[in-house]
């Protein structure tokens, strides 16, 4: 079965810069920045839906089909996992206090 959703974030990525035709320019570059072992850039977690799905979507009256719908919830679980890890890191380093202070100063 073909893969239609590519995850990135947390220092890992399913794709890379060589996959521009499949992931589009932005998707491939986000995957490269997020997953490149030497760059270690803080790219927020996310996912890219392939250009095949985009083409299908527009050819079939803006319907993505059931396969993509089945893949996205799995990707959502991966993104939540990365988000929880980032939150744990923020809390353990004391950065949370800075966010709280800024939030209070803004009156929110």
MMTF fields as JSON, N, C-alpha, C and O atoms, coordinates in Angstrom:
{
  "mmtfVersion": "1.0.0",
  "mmtfProducer": "UNKNOWN",
  "numBonds": 431,
  "numAtoms": 432,
  "numGroups": 108,
  "numChains": 1,
  "numModels": 1,
  "chainsPerModel": [1],
  "groupsPerChain": [108],
  "chainIdList": ["A"],
  "bondAtomList": [4, 2, 8, 6, 12, 10, 16, 14, 20, 18, 24, 22, 28, 26, 32, 30, 36, 34, 40, 38, 44, 42, 48, 46, 52, 50, 56, 54, 60, 58, 64, 62, 68, 66, 72, 70, 76, 74, 80, 78, 84, 82, 88, 86, 92, 90, 96, 94, 100, 98, 104, 102, 108, 106, 112, 110, 116, 114, 120, 118, 124, 122, 128, 126, 132, 130, 136, 134, 140, 138, 144, 142, 148, 146, 152, 150, 156, 154, 160, 158, 164, 162, 168, 166, 172, 170, 176, 174, 180, 178, 184, 182, 188, 186, 192, 190, 196, 194, 200, 198, 204, 202, 208, 206, 212, 210, 216, 214, 220, 218, 224, 222, 228, 226, 232, 230, 236, 234, 240, 238, 244, 242, 248, 246, 252, 250, 256, 254, 260, 258, 264, 262, 268, 266, 272, 270, 276, 274, 280, 278, 284, 282, 288, 286, 292, 290, 296, 294, 300, 298, 304, 302, 308, 306, 312, 310, 316, 314, 320, 318, 324, 322, 328, 326, 332, 330, 336, 334, 340, 338, 344, 342, 348, 346, 352, 350, 356, 354, 360, 358, 364, 362, 368, 366, 372, 370, 376, 374, 380, 378, 384, 382, 388, 386, 392, 390, 396, 394, 400, 398, 404, 402, 408, 406, 412, 410, 416, 414, 420, 418, 424, 422, 428, 426],
  "bondOrderList": [1, 1, 1, 1, 1, 1, 1, 1, 1, 1, 1, 1, 1, 1, 1, 1, 1, 1, 1, 1, 1, 1, 1, 1, 1, 1, 1, 1, 1, 1, 1, 1, 1, 1, 1, 1, 1, 1, 1, 1, 1, 1, 1, 1, 1, 1, 1, 1, 1, 1, 1, 1, 1, 1, 1, 1, 1, 1, 1, 1, 1, 1, 1, 1, 1, 1, 1, 1, 1, 1, 1, 1, 1, 1, 1, 1, 1, 1, 1, 1, 1, 1, 1, 1, 1, 1, 1, 1, 1, 1, 1, 1, 1, 1, 1, 1, 1, 1, 1, 1, 1, 1, 1, 1, 1, 1, 1],
  "groupList": [{"groupName": "UNK", "atomNameList": ["N", "CA", "C", "O"], "elementList": ["N", "C", "C", "O"], "formalChargeList": [0, 0, 0, 0], "bondAtomList": [1, 0, 2, 1, 3, 2], "bondOrderList": [1, 1, 2], "singleLetterCode": "X", "chemCompType": "L-PEPTIDE LINKING"}],
  "groupTypeList": [0, 0, 0, 0, 0, 0, 0, 0, 0, 0, 0, 0, 0, 0, 0, 0, 0, 0, 0, 0, 0, 0, 0, 0, 0, 0, 0, 0, 0, 0, 0, 0, 0, 0, 0, 0, 0, 0, 0, 0, 0, 0, 0, 0, 0, 0, 0, 0, 0, 0, 0, 0, 0, 0, 0, 0, 0, 0, 0, 0, 0, 0, 0, 0, 0, 0, 0, 0, 0, 0, 0, 0, 0, 0, 0, 0, 0, 0, 0, 0, 0, 0, 0, 0, 0, 0, 0, 0, 0, 0, 0, 0, 0, 0, 0, 0, 0, 0, 0, 0, 0, 0, 0, 0, 0, 0, 0, 0],
  "groupIdList": [1, 2, 3, 4, 5, 6, 7, 8, 9, 10, 11, 12, 13, 14, 15, 16, 17, 18, 19, 20, 21, 22, 23, 24, 25, 26, 27, 28, 29, 30, 31, 32, 33, 34, 35, 36, 37, 38, 39, 40, 41, 42, 43, 44, 45, 46, 47, 48, 49, 50, 51, 52, 53, 54, 55, 56, 57, 58, 59, 60, 61, 62, 63, 64, 65, 66, 67, 68, 69, 70, 71, 72, 73, 74, 75, 76, 77, 78, 79, 80, 81, 82, 83, 84, 85, 86, 87, 88, 89, 90, 91, 92, 93, 94, 95, 96, 97, 98, 99, 100, 101, 102, 103, 104, 105, 106, 107, 108],
  "secStructList": [7, 7, 7, 7, 3, 3, 3, 3, 3, 6, 6, 3, 3, 1, 7, 7, 4, 4, 4, 2, 2, 2, 2, 2, 2, 2, 2, 2, 2, 2, 2, 2, 2, 2, 2, 7, 6, 6, 6, 7, 7, 7, 7, 7, 7, 3, 3, 3, 3, 7, 2, 2, 2, 2, 2, 2, 2, 2, 2, 6, 6, 1, 7, 7, 7, 2, 2, 2, 2, 2, 2, 2, 2, 2, 2, 2, 2, 2, 2, 2, 2, 2, 2, 2, 2, 2, 2, 2, 2, 2, 2, 2, 2, 6, 2, 2, 2, 2, 2, 2, 2, 2, 2, 2, 2, 6, 6, 7],
  "xCoordList": [0.838, 0.0, 0.886, 1.892, 0.508, 1.269, 1.099, 0.085, 2.106, 2.065, 1.666, 2.227, 0.701, 0.195, 0.456, 0.32, 0.829, 1.062, 2.46, 2.809, 3.263, 4.647, 4.807, 4.529, 5.249, 5.401, 6.782, 7.753, 6.874, 8.17, 8.062, 6.978, 9.191, 9.247, 9.961, 10.09, 10.423, 11.103, 12.434, 12.875, 13.078, 14.371, 14.273, 15.288, 13.057, 12.859, 11.938, 11.147, 12.057, 11.172, 11.069, 12.035, 9.874, 9.666, 10.25, 10.573, 10.388, 10.881, 12.189, 12.793, 12.625, 13.836, 13.796, 12.832, 14.84, 14.848, 14.804, 14.433, 15.171, 15.16, 13.746, 13.561, 12.763, 11.389, 10.479, 9.277, 11.044, 10.263, 9.106, 8.051, 9.282, 8.197, 7.017, 5.862, 7.3, 6.262, 5.661, 4.449, 6.517, 6.074, 5.878, 5.387, 6.253, 6.239, 7.466, 8.118, 7.786, 8.983, 8.968, 9.949, 7.863, 7.777, 7.827, 8.533, 7.082, 7.057, 8.416, 8.837, 9.106, 10.431, 11.44, 12.26, 11.38, 12.321, 12.041, 12.978, 10.767, 10.443, 10.959, 11.513, 10.774, 11.263, 12.785, 13.331, 13.454, 14.919, 15.38, 16.285, 14.767, 15.16, 14.874, 15.67, 13.745, 13.352, 14.155, 14.447, 14.512, 15.113, 16.589, 17.171, 17.215, 18.641, 19.469, 19.336, 20.308, 21.059, 22.044, 22.358, 22.537, 23.511, 22.875, 23.442, 21.71, 21.086, 20.474, 20.693, 19.722, 19.081, 18.287, 18.402, 17.487, 16.675, 15.382, 14.818, 14.908, 13.69, 12.423, 11.711, 12.149, 10.972, 9.771, 9.826, 8.688, 7.504, 6.981, 7.102, 6.403, 5.902, 4.749, 3.957, 4.678, 3.591, 3.605, 4.301, 2.837, 2.822, 2.578, 2.053, 2.967, 2.752, 1.933, 2.24, 0.91, 0.129, 0.716, 0.982, 0.919, 1.644, 0.934, -0.267, 1.716, 1.181, 0.205, -0.701, 0.377, -0.571, -1.972, -2.958, -2.052, -3.353, -3.93, -5.13, -3.093, -3.553, -4.134, -5.208, -3.42, -3.892, -5.215, -6.154, -5.288, -6.509, -7.664, -8.775, -7.395, -8.403, -9.082, -10.308, -8.273, -8.843, -9.486, -10.413, -9.025, -9.617, -10.93, -11.736, -11.158, -12.338, -13.234, -13.665, -13.5, -14.447, -14.133, -15.02, -12.864, -12.382, -12.691, -13.16, -12.419, -12.54, -11.191, -10.619, -10.671, -9.345, -9.388, -8.339, -10.547, -10.641, -10.417, -10.016, -10.67, -10.622, -9.213, -8.982, -8.269, -6.927, -6.247, -5.647, -6.326, -5.704, -6.378, -5.698, -7.681, -8.41, -7.949, -7.945, -7.566, -7.086, -5.672, -5.325, -4.848, -3.465, -3.336, -2.487, -4.14, -3.984, -4.101, -3.291, -5.065, -5.102, -3.812, -3.427, -3.146, -1.875, -0.84, -0.056, -0.833, 0.098, -0.228, 0.687, -1.492, -1.904, -1.347, -0.915, -1.355, -0.791, 0.703, 1.225, 1.387, 2.823, 3.066, 3.979, 2.266, 2.459, 2.211, 2.944, 1.19, 0.935, 2.093, 2.444, 2.679, 3.82, 4.975, 5.58, 5.28, 6.352, 6.002, 6.864, 4.753, 4.335, 4.492, 4.942, 4.129, 4.289, 5.766, 6.123, 6.617, 8.057, 8.58, 9.371, 8.138, 8.573, 8.082, 8.823, 6.848, 6.306, 7.111, 7.418, 7.45, 8.268, 9.618, 10.117, 10.208, 11.505, 11.385, 12.235, 10.326, 10.1, 9.949, 10.551, 9.149, 8.918, 10.187, 10.425, 10.984, 12.184, 13.308, 14.182, 13.301, 14.366, 14.013, 14.847, 12.791, 12.393, 11.894, 11.528, 11.87, 11.389, 9.918, 9.442, 9.209, 7.791, 7.58, 6.603, 8.489, 8.365, 8.419, 7.697, 9.256, 9.373, 8.064, 7.555, 7.513, 6.25, 5.138, 4.327, 5.1, 4.071, 4.201, 3.199, 5.43, 5.647, 5.224, 4.548, 5.627, 5.258, 3.744, 3.159, 3.124, 1.669, 0.987, 0.016, 1.491, 0.927, 1.14, 0.239, 2.339, 2.635, 1.76, 1.453, 1.36, 0.498, -0.951, -1.812, -1.22, -2.575, -3.528, -4.732, -2.989, -3.84, -4.079, -4.772],
  "yCoordList": [-1.181, 0.0, 1.248, 1.308, 2.214, 3.464, 4.279, 4.185, 5.07, 5.95, 7.341, 7.852, 7.959, 9.258, 10.377, 11.552, 10.028, 11.022, 10.809, 9.706, 11.883, 11.808, 12.708, 13.906, 12.135, 12.82, 13.468, 12.955, 14.593, 15.194, 15.863, 16.274, 15.972, 16.633, 15.786, 14.572, 16.427, 15.711, 15.11, 14.115, 15.708, 15.205, 14.056, 13.459, 13.737, 12.645, 13.095, 14.025, 12.415, 12.708, 11.49, 10.754, 11.294, 10.193, 10.507, 9.59, 11.777, 12.176, 12.929, 13.037, 13.459, 14.275, 15.16, 15.12, 15.953, 16.927, 16.303, 16.977, 15.047, 14.389, 14.0, 13.511, 14.207, 13.767, 14.929, 14.896, 15.949, 17.14, 16.839, 17.464, 15.903, 15.576, 14.941, 15.176, 14.155, 13.475, 14.36, 14.346, 15.139, 15.925, 17.408, 18.154, 17.835, 19.259, 19.91, 19.317, 21.095, 21.775, 22.037, 21.762, 22.566, 22.87, 21.604, 21.552, 20.583, 19.331, 18.668, 18.199, 18.63, 18.003, 18.797, 18.212, 20.117, 20.937, 20.896, 20.898, 20.86, 20.713, 19.379, 19.309, 18.323, 17.004, 17.024, 16.455, 17.668, 17.735, 18.51, 18.069, 19.65, 20.444, 19.703, 19.755, 19.021, 18.331, 17.063, 16.73, 16.355, 15.044, 14.925, 13.864, 15.976, 15.899, 15.766, 16.573, 14.762, 14.461, 15.56, 15.692, 16.347, 17.388, 18.758, 19.578, 19.008, 20.329, 20.529, 21.565, 19.568, 19.616, 20.915, 21.568, 21.278, 22.494, 22.216, 21.128, 23.189, 22.996, 23.18, 24.172, 22.243, 22.316, 21.747, 20.615, 22.517, 21.993, 20.747, 20.636, 19.809, 18.582, 18.859, 19.78, 18.044, 18.19, 17.037, 16.041, 17.18, 16.148, 16.785, 17.894, 16.066, 16.498, 15.425, 14.237, 15.845, 14.93, 15.017, 16.114, 13.885, 13.844, 14.608, 14.873, 14.944, 15.62, 14.712, 15.207, 13.395, 12.465, 12.671, 12.652, 12.869, 13.097, 14.425, 14.526, 15.438, 16.753, 16.658, 17.193, 15.981, 15.8, 15.036, 15.428, 13.957, 13.157, 14.006, 13.945, 14.79, 15.641, 16.563, 16.671, 17.219, 18.153, 17.451, 17.996, 16.274, 15.526, 14.848, 14.52, 14.633, 13.901, 14.77, 14.352, 15.961, 16.861, 17.092, 17.068, 17.314, 17.65, 16.573, 16.862, 15.343, 14.201, 13.501, 13.2, 13.235, 12.623, 11.105, 10.469, 10.511, 9.064, 8.574, 9.348, 7.312, 6.773, 6.461, 6.461, 6.198, 5.806, 6.898, 6.614, 8.138, 9.251, 9.428, 9.662, 9.324, 9.462, 8.424, 8.697, 7.254, 6.211, 6.499, 6.126, 7.156, 7.441, 8.627, 8.601, 9.66, 10.89, 10.683, 11.259, 9.891, 9.715, 9.132, 9.49, 8.256, 7.715, 8.822, 8.872, 9.695, 10.808, 11.754, 12.301, 11.958, 12.804, 12.268, 13.047, 10.957, 10.347, 10.635, 10.953, 10.528, 10.821, 12.278, 12.571, 13.189, 14.607, 14.896, 15.681, 14.276, 14.476, 13.966, 14.574, 12.863, 12.309, 13.305, 13.543, 13.884, 14.874, 16.103, 16.641, 16.556, 17.739, 17.499, 18.389, 16.312, 16.01, 15.99, 16.443, 15.47, 15.469, 16.896, 17.206, 17.772, 19.167, 19.844, 20.603, 19.578, 20.153, 19.69, 20.492, 18.415, 17.897, 18.604, 18.935, 18.835, 19.518, 20.953, 21.428, 21.642, 23.025, 23.069, 23.912, 22.166, 22.153, 21.802, 22.364, 20.903, 20.476, 21.509, 21.498, 22.393, 23.391, 24.725, 25.63, 24.865, 26.114, 27.157, 28.257, 26.847, 27.793, 28.111, 29.187, 27.182, 27.392, 28.667, 29.383, 28.958, 30.172, 31.419, 32.385, 31.404, 32.556, 32.744, 33.861, 31.65, 31.738, 32.258, 33.083, 31.782, 32.202, 33.691, 34.405, 34.169, 35.578, 36.467, 37.479, 36.079, 36.856, 36.882, 37.918, 35.738, 35.623, 36.564, 37.236, 36.613, 37.475, 38.953, 39.773, 39.285, 40.678, 41.174, 42.364, 40.269, 40.645, 40.751, 41.182, 40.346, 40.438, 39.411, 39.648, 38.289, 37.235, 36.125, 35.157],
  "zCoordList": [0.0, 0.0, 0.0, 0.706, -0.779, -0.867, 0.407, 1.099, 0.691, 1.859, 1.386, 0.417, 2.063, 1.649, 2.648, 2.306, 3.883, 4.925, 5.489, 5.908, 5.495, 5.967, 7.19, 7.126, 8.284, 9.561, 9.674, 9.119, 10.39, 10.728, 12.085, 12.499, 12.777, 14.081, 15.107, 14.945, 16.161, 17.23, 16.811, 17.385, 15.812, 15.349, 14.362, 14.002, 13.917, 12.963, 11.842, 11.999, 10.705, 9.581, 8.686, 8.489, 8.15, 7.211, 5.838, 5.084, 5.505, 4.189, 4.281, 5.348, 3.115, 3.064, 1.82, 1.056, 1.62, 0.525, -0.866, -1.827, -0.99, -2.309, -2.747, -3.862, -1.898, -2.18, -2.587, -2.324, -3.222, -3.576, -4.515, -4.41, -5.42, -6.341, -5.593, -5.946, -4.579, -3.806, -2.717, -2.5, -2.025, -0.871, -1.176, -0.329, -2.364, -2.677, -2.072, -1.213, -2.494, -2.005, -0.505, 0.186, -0.005, 1.429, 2.269, 3.275, 1.861, 2.626, 2.694, 3.751, 1.556, 1.513, 2.346, 3.054, 2.261, 3.027, 4.528, 5.326, 4.926, 6.348, 6.876, 7.973, 6.088, 6.491, 6.634, 7.579, 5.709, 5.766, 6.999, 7.706, 7.257, 8.421, 9.723, 10.661, 9.778, 11.009, 11.258, 12.406, 10.199, 10.374, 10.09, 10.318, 9.6, 9.263, 10.537, 11.457, 10.587, 11.819, 12.214, 13.397, 11.267, 11.586, 11.84, 12.562, 11.256, 11.408, 12.788, 13.415, 13.261, 14.583, 14.78, 15.817, 13.784, 13.867, 14.632, 14.517, 15.412, 16.202, 15.359, 15.517, 14.481, 13.622, 14.377, 14.857, 14.488, 15.178, 14.47, 13.25, 15.216, 14.595, 13.648, 13.847, 12.623, 11.656, 10.672, 10.871, 9.621, 8.597, 7.242, 7.143, 6.205, 4.837, 4.137, 4.231, 3.447, 2.621, 1.222, 0.732, 0.576, -0.694, -1.813, -1.756, -2.817, -3.993, -4.744, -5.416, -4.64, -5.262, -4.693, -5.43, -3.384, -2.74, -3.194, -3.449, -3.298, -3.742, -5.157, -5.433, -6.038, -7.412, -7.428, -8.121, -6.669, -6.577, -6.059, -6.584, -5.034, -4.399, -5.418, -5.451, -6.24, -7.198, -8.386, -8.985, -8.738, -9.849, -9.448, -10.318, -8.158, -7.691, -6.808, -5.734, -7.275, -6.612, -5.135, -4.282, -4.86, -3.515, -2.475, -1.374, -2.849, -1.935, -1.895, -2.942, -0.686, -0.572, -0.554, -0.653, -0.431, -0.363, 1.061, 1.93, 1.301, 2.666, 3.157, 4.366, 2.267, 2.693, 3.495, 4.532, 3.043, 3.765, 5.118, 6.117, 5.166, 6.431, 7.445, 8.646, 6.989, 7.897, 8.386, 9.507, 7.568, 7.957, 8.897, 9.788, 8.737, 9.501, 11.008, 11.735, 11.541, 12.994, 13.569, 14.682, 12.851, 13.329, 13.415, 14.364, 12.444, 12.444, 13.593, 14.208, 13.893, 15.003, 16.323, 17.173, 16.498, 17.706, 17.773, 18.842, 16.658, 16.633, 17.01, 17.782, 16.479, 16.779, 18.251, 18.853, 18.847, 20.271, 21.116, 22.127, 20.709, 21.441, 21.452, 22.497, 20.301, 20.212, 21.041, 21.736, 20.981, 21.748, 23.245, 23.967, 23.721, 25.152, 25.549, 26.636, 24.68, 24.973, 25.079, 25.97, 24.165, 24.213, 25.484, 26.109, 25.869, 27.094, 28.309, 29.191, 28.359, 29.465, 29.51, 30.586, 28.338, 28.28, 28.777, 29.53, 28.354, 28.794, 30.311, 30.976, 30.852, 32.293, 33.073, 34.142, 32.565, 33.287, 33.246, 34.113, 32.262, 32.14, 32.777, 32.809, 33.285, 33.915, 32.938, 33.351, 31.669, 30.671, 30.919, 30.559, 31.527, 31.822, 32.633, 32.414, 33.573, 34.389, 33.514, 33.764, 32.508, 31.609, 30.85, 30.756, 30.305, 29.584, 30.486, 30.065, 31.716, 32.662, 32.962, 32.982, 33.196, 33.496, 32.308, 32.49, 31.115, 29.929, 29.765, 29.448, 29.983, 29.89, 30.882, 30.534, 32.117, 33.147, 32.794, 32.969, 32.296, 31.951, 30.813, 30.733, 29.937, 28.816, 29.254, 28.487, 30.517, 31.033, 30.459, 30.363, 30.085, 29.505, 30.491, 30.176]
}
